Amino acid sequence: MADVFDMIIAGDIPAYKVYEDDDVLAFLDLSQVTPGHTLMVPKTHVADIFEYDEELVARVLSKLPKIARAIKASDDKIIGLNILSNNGEAAGQSVFHSHFHLIPRYADDTFDVPMPDHSETTTEDDYRALADRIASHMED
């Protein structure tokens, strides 16, 4: 079943395109969290980051710097850029076609990405156990 991004890629739904090649399509997000908010989607349908293989991720993610530089160059007032990707419903993903938000930052914007700091309650043993558990599942 086609999702909204598949329909945009197919040209069935119009979009304000900023970049397109064989691998990705980048277009303005209609929500415009900040001016220039752009979505980059792979043309190959993968639901989230967990479905990429090494070849696809290399082709898709290698386009992020090019698109980010174009966004930054488009407005002298842009002083930074958030790149966000929600993966899975619990992470806030609402369209289950992998996509990356490129959100320009301006000196006067009010957009905030909450990042709680749990360093005060995380022990050395906690860090060691977490690192070991993640490392033990690393693929070759």
BELLIN-V284909 format. One record per pair of residues at least 12 apart in sequence whose C-alpha atoms are under 10 Angstrom apart, sorted by the first residue. I is the first residue (numbers start at 1). J is the second residue. If there is no record, write none. Layout:
{{I	J} {I	J}}
//
This chain:
{{2	45} {2	97} {3	45} {3	95} {3	96} {3	97} {4	95} {4	96} {4	97} {5	25} {5	39} {5	40} {5	41} {5	42} {5	43} {5	45} {5	95} {5	96} {5	97} {5	98} {5	99} {6	41} {6	42} {6	43} {6	44} {6	45} {6	97} {8	25} {8	27} {8	41} {8	43} {9	24} {9	25} {9	26} {9	41} {9	42} {9	43} {9	44} {10	43} {14	27} {15	27} {15	28} {15	29} {15	30} {16	28} {16	29} {16	30} {16	38} {17	29} {17	38} {17	39} {17	40} {18	36} {18	38} {18	39} {18	40} {18	67} {18	70} {18	71} {19	38} {19	40} {19	63} {19	66} {19	67} {19	70} {20	40} {20	41} {20	42} {20	43} {20	63} {21	42} {21	43} {21	63} {22	42} {22	43} {22	44} {22	59} {22	60} {23	41} {23	42} {23	43} {23	44} {23	56} {23	59} {23	60} {23	61} {23	63} {24	40} {24	41} {24	42} {24	43} {24	44} {24	59} {24	60} {24	61} {24	63} {24	64} {24	99} {25	39} {25	40} {25	41} {25	42} {25	43} {25	60} {25	63} {25	99} {26	38} {26	39} {26	40} {26	41} {26	42} {26	63} {26	64} {26	67} {26	99} {26	100} {26	101} {26	102} {27	39} {27	40} {27	41} {27	101} {28	40} {28	101} {28	102} {29	101} {29	102} {29	103} {32	103} {32	104} {33	101} {33	102} {33	103} {33	104} {33	105} {33	109} {33	110} {33	111} {34	102} {34	103} {34	104} {34	105} {34	106} {34	109} {34	110} {34	111} {35	71} {35	75} {35	78} {35	103} {35	104} {35	105} {35	106} {35	109} {36	71} {36	72} {36	74} {36	75} {36	78} {36	102} {36	103} {36	104} {36	105} {37	71} {37	81} {37	82} {37	83} {37	101} {37	102} {37	103} {37	104} {37	105} {38	67} {38	68} {38	71} {38	83} {38	100} {38	101} {38	102} {38	103} {38	104} {39	67} {39	83} {39	84} {39	85} {39	99} {39	100} {39	101} {39	102} {39	103} {40	60} {40	61} {40	63} {40	64} {40	67} {40	85} {40	98} {40	99} {40	100} {40	101} {40	102} {41	60} {41	61} {41	97} {41	98} {41	99} {41	100} {41	101} {42	56} {42	57} {42	59} {42	60} {42	61} {42	97} {42	98} {42	99} {42	100} {43	60} {43	97} {43	98} {44	56} {44	60} {44	97} {44	98} {45	96} {45	97} {45	98} {46	96} {46	97} {46	98} {46	99} {47	87} {47	88} {47	93} {47	95} {47	96} {47	97} {47	98} {47	99} {48	85} {48	86} {48	87} {48	88} {48	93} {48	95} {48	96} {48	97} {48	98} {48	99} {49	85} {49	86} {49	87} {49	88} {49	97} {49	98} {49	99} {50	87} {50	88} {50	98} {51	98} {52	98} {61	100} {64	83} {64	100} {64	102} {67	102} {68	80} {68	81} {68	82} {68	83} {68	102} {68	103} {68	104} {69	81} {71	102} {71	103} {71	104} {72	103} {72	104} {72	105} {75	104} {75	106} {76	106} {77	104} {77	105} {77	106} {77	107} {77	108} {78	103} {78	104} {78	105} {78	106} {78	107} {79	104} {79	105} {79	106} {79	107} {80	103} {80	104} {80	105} {80	106} {80	107} {81	101} {81	102} {81	103} {81	104} {81	105} {81	106} {82	100} {82	101} {82	102} {82	103} {82	104} {82	105} {82	112} {82	113} {83	100} {83	101} {83	102} {83	103} {83	104} {84	99} {84	100} {84	101} {84	102} {84	103} {84	113} {85	98} {85	99} {85	100} {85	101} {85	102} {86	98} {86	99} {86	100} {86	101} {87	99} {87	100}}
//
